[in-house]
Amino acid sequence: MKNRVLIVDDEEIVVRSCLRILEGDDYEVEAVGDGWEALRRIDEGGYDIVVLDIMMPKIDGMEVLQHVKERHPDIDVVMMTGLSQIQTAVKAMKLGAFDYLSKPFDPDELKMVVARAVEQRRLKQENRSLKSEVSSKYRFENIIGFSPQMQAVYRLIAKCAPTNATVLITGESGTGKEMVARAIHYNSLRKDEPFVPVDCTALSENLLESELFGHVKGAFTGAVANKRGMFEVANNGTLFLDELGNIPLSTQAKLLRVLQEREFRAVGDTRVHTTNVRVLAATNKDPRAMVEEGTFREDLFYRINVFPIHIPPLRERRDDIPALAFHFLKQFSEELGRPVPKFSDGAMSLLMTYDWPGNVRELQNTIHRAVILASDDMIRQAHLASILHVAPRRDLEVPRTSEDLKRVKKIAREKSVEDIEKLFIHETLKRHGWNVTRSAEETGMQRANFQALMKKYNIRVRDTEPGDAADEDEN
């Protein structure tokens, strides 16, 4: 669609010149000779750019500019001035004009300024579209889940989002804590300001402090320039501290001061900086237990835990699994440019009965792989069983073709070996009180190889039964 340009000037020669310069493939150009007619046309709608003379009879360009910016702020206005009107042109810029041209001007000057105005409009529209898309994506009603547990989460998001309250989001890994944090931000009064996430597990203590508070040049080895911290970057917006439980105690003390006083010092700096951020935090650990263990400051816990939201694991809200599975199925099929397949009865039964230790993230990755593996319009139980390393339920899925039979037999053989390996590791650990070193020695395996099998089957020493003793060097 061509950009519509309106030329407004009472001099016929200027109008004809502008029409000749701009008419062509890029613009649809019209012209009027006075300001009142220009306002009438503009109010009827449809113009992107107005090229407006300052000196006109009846109503001058400055008044037209004010009316346009009040009624149609998205329209960009380029002012045309005489050499003696430069001061007026500067005033016009302050009133919202995009730019000005001094008469007489070259054709290329006009083309260039109109092209820049069009490009600015495109960028603004793209930015608005992206903001709208992001905001829409993270509306809390778009978080998938119809179970009573998730309905309760939605109600909490709706309550806290319009406030500035600090929120602590808890839940196992993969439950969607960052999704909830973004939903809170994009439904808050700060939605047009930055949302800045910080992964507190990914950085050492010194680097984490630098990431949060910034540093000055020379503060430590490698600090070759000043660096803004995330409390400064997120000013007036939202700072999301992911995996809060991994923050060292020394950094916790500095974080507490920021929350209490709204001020901080960059690493190596003597100046105090102020910040106006809303803090949302998340952890997959039990913060109360960490307080009791002495690994998390009690005063910081109470400062963070103003409005707690707990996200239940997927195994506790199995009613949400079909909706999530179909959502991911559609999403990944569209990304791969394939028709959306269906789930067989056996596949859906497996989805519903599996415990999903990795929660929604594991379900998402499983469906992604299943869509890639599927060769026709059906996601079958065998696809999911091979991904999740579980045995297919033979009572629910019988092979239909010789190819299906080969695939299921191969999976069954692999599964039998896996079941034996898993039982071997589990029973050996149990006999030795879950001590990895002694278990590896008894089997004649290298400790690293024994641990590799443990990792393969997600067997951890903390997965002990009551009364079992964990390996000391695993704690």
Number of C-alpha atoms within 10 A of each C-alpha: 6 11 14 16 25 23 23 28 25 18 13 12 10 16 17 12 11 22 19 12 14 19 13 11 8 12 19 17 21 18 21 19 17 22 26 15 13 20 18 10 16 18 13 8 11 13 20 21 24 27 26 29 28 25 17 17 13 9 13 16 24 22 12 21 25 16 13 22 16 11 12 15 12 15 22 25 27 26 25 25 22 15 12 10 15 15 10 15 24 14 13 23 16 10 13 18 24 21 19 22 21 16 14 11 11 12 13 11 12 18 13 12 17 23 15 13 20 19 12 14 17 12 12 13 13 12 12 12 12 12 15 14 11 15 18 15 16 20 19 23 15 11 16 13 21 16 14 12 16 18 13 14 18 21 12 16 24 17 12 19 22 16 14 16 15 20 24 25 25 23 18 19 18 19 22 19 24 18 15 23 28 25 26 28 30 27 21 20 15 20 21 15 16 17 21 17 18 18 16 22 15 11 15 12 17 12 14 20 23 22 21 24 24 23 24 19 15 14 16 12 7 8 14 12 11 15 16 16 19 21 28 20 19 21 18 19 23 30 25 26 23 22 21 25 22 19 22 18 15 11 14 20 14 18 19 17 13 20 19 11 10 15 17 23 18 24 23 15 16 10 8 9 15 14 18 16 26 22 21 27 24 26 21 20 16 12 20 14 11 15 15 11 10 11 15 22 21 15 13 18 18 11 16 22 18 12 17 15 21 20 18 17 21 24 18 11 15 17 15 20 22 16 13 18 20 15 14 19 22 18 15 20 17 12 8 12 8 14 11 18 17 17 18 16 14 21 22 18 15 22 23 16 11 14 14 18 17 17 18 21 15 17 21 20 14 20 26 19 14 23 24 14 13 13 10 13 14 16 25 23 27 25 23 23 22 19 15 16 14 17 21 23 15 11 7 13 16 15 15 8 9 9 10 14 13 12 15 23 13 12 19 18 11 14 18 12 10 17 14 11 15 17 11 13 20 19 13 18 25 18 12 18 19 25 20 25 20 17 22 20 12 10 13 10 13 12 15 12 11 19 17 13 15 19 11 12 15 12 17 16 22 13 11 16 12 6 7 17 15 21 17 11 8 12 7
